Amino acid sequence: MDSANDFERVVSKLLDTPEDSARETTGIEAKYLNPPQLYSVIEIKDNGKEIFNRRYRRKDADGNFIESIEEAYLRVASHIASAEESPEAVHYYTHVFYNMLTKLEFIPNAPTWTGSGTPLGQLAACFVLPIEDDMGQHPDGIFSTLKNAALIQQTGGGNGFSFSRLRPKGDVVKSSMGKASGPIGFLQVFDAAFEEVAQGGIRRGANMAVLRVDHPDVREFITCKSTEGKVKNFNISVAITDKFMEAVKNDTDFELINPRNGEVWETVRAREIFDLIVDNAWRNGEPGLLFVDEANRYNPVPQQYALEATNPCGEQWLGPYENCCLGHVNFAAHVVDGKIDWDYLARTIEMGTRFLDDVVSVNGYVPAVPQLREAAHKNRRIGLGYTGLADAMYMLGVRYGSEKGAQLAAQLS
């Protein structure tokens, strides 16, 4: 496609202000009637365009592109801006968001690119789903959660779970007088199911499994990925408590607790568990460590829930059914004439925050799992991060890893 013609088509779609503004301007902010001029250059290189074409441009059933790169940017900008309160504001922020994307000032997560302006409309990267110790009666029971997780993965979302509420392997099941499979048995069931679900038609699902360090099955959990190919659709992390770390420090015993009844199942030497974690992490990179008590000290809504699990990559703790609404400010785009333009950066941070809050509003989530929308709208969690730090340092003549580099990183973040 010809880039100049593609841009002209975008301009033609945004050229006129909404008809309502011509008839009635009372109460409309003046800035909305004067949107910024559209930026005409897409700031990505050939390799970036190849990846963008493969992953994010819309195609027909035969694999032919049905939009240019410029039109893909407009699709995202206009869809997110549709959350705004008036036609004039929608028009204005479509311009703002389009420019912010084309200049690479701000980059949203992948599902925002793939889901915006589509019938699916699911824009979140990942979710945390609760798992209760129940086979079917509880709405958050094991197989109810598995069904919800599969529906999420069909839309391109990943999932984090804590299996810590499940009774240990060998515990009694009163309804059948049988023995419980334990959390690792059900983790393997989840893993097998996700093996068959292609995430958004692009990749298999990303998942995080968490188990508390005081769960009786923690040793089996720590070693569940020691054989190549086992539980391959999950990252695994142990939820570490203050009490456990104190026992490791003092080389004392530590109690493993049955979550079904709160009774002590076994008493072990804490350093035995810690050494097993370290050995497996050294051998294959897992499990990770999640400091659950520390996370809950910083929980912004402790009156609503205790944090138990993170998203698949482990960078964001979330409550039940909450999601990652993510985007990144590109520091490198804000280096102007050999200096960080702080006013420019502040403006992008403000608009990036507005963009993500609008994502919360227009996200289609998964209609079959209404708890996702309810949780998102209740707390309106967003995650605004950054990228381009090393590039910005290079442009500023600052060596990455130096003391000056560390000071700059602290100042930027």
Beta strands, then each sheet from edge to edge (+ up, - down):
strand 1: 106-108
strand 2: 126-129
strand 3: 158-162
strand 4: 172-173
strand 5: 178-179
strand 6: 198-199
strand 7: 203-204
strand 8: 207-212
strand 9: 235-240
strand 10: 253-257
strand 11: 264-269
strand 12: 288-291
strand 13: 309-310
strand 14: 317-318
strand 15: 326-330
strand 16: 335-336
strand 17: 339-340
strand 18: 383-387
sheet 1: 1+ 15- 18-
sheet 2: 2+ 3+ 8+ 9+ 12+
sheet 3: 4+ 5-
sheet 4: 6+ 7-
sheet 5: 10+ 11-
sheet 6: 13+ 14-
sheet 7: 16+ 17-
end
